[in-house]
Amino acid sequence: MPQGSKMRNIYMAFPEGKHKVLTLSYDDGKVPDKRLVSIFNEYGLKATFNMNFGLEKNPFTFPYEERIPFSEIKEVYKGHEIASHTFSHPTIARCPKEQIAQQILEDRRGLEEIMGYTVRGFAYPNGSFSDDVVDALKTCGMAYGRTIRSTHGFDLPADPYRWDPTCRHADPDLEAIYNEFIDAHKTQYLYCLYVWGHSYEFDKQNNWNIIEKFSKKIGNKSDIWYATNIEIIDYLEAVKRVQVSVNGDFAYNPNAKNVWIEVDKKSVELKAGETTEL
Ligand SMILES: [Zn+2]
């Protein structure tokens, strides 16, 4: 470096300069999702709900196994993300390639017709995936795929098509994990707590108290960004597009939305399409 120049410490940050994000993911679109959504809404939490377009009228034994009618979906899940979980929930890694592509695309087509926005999120049914399934997701324009492998950690996904969540809500360590997340304060890291499950488990095990306690404890906090899965993926893509001068004295945000960086520990908002002095 030339004499007199200094290296500024510049980091990517989450919206409003935050460094913690909570996201949730619930599968299969069954009736207990309604109660779950109302709990999340009460505490300001955001979730992704993974649906099978081909299973709306699937026969069921217990009331909690009934799927929410598609006529209600738009209203029930308002403010949250609807994502794909395949058309008919096969163990998809066992399917021939033609079936894989149809399972993804036909689910996406149906969900988009209902929701009126592009559906780009995906959760692997039965946790099943392979390199072929990942290739098919990319070809079908999907932005990420969630696995069922718990990390018990807070890392952002190294590969969004193999997005391993932190844990299930039924994990015996859930409480210890979310308390650690709430206490996390080292601003040199970005933390992501990712919890997933099925809302019918709460009816089946009669343990709604788990998610009520969790939501009350972790919700409405000023230092946590509450986001759906796709909001995280889209935000990270956007913030990675930022162009910072070599001297670190200005930055250009080429996106259509504002993003945040941290410069020498100070949070800086970069306005969409503008160059900002740092
Ligand atoms: Zn499922």
Residues whose N, C-alpha, C, O or C-beta is under 5 A from the ligand:
A	BS01	ZN	D27 D28 P125 N126
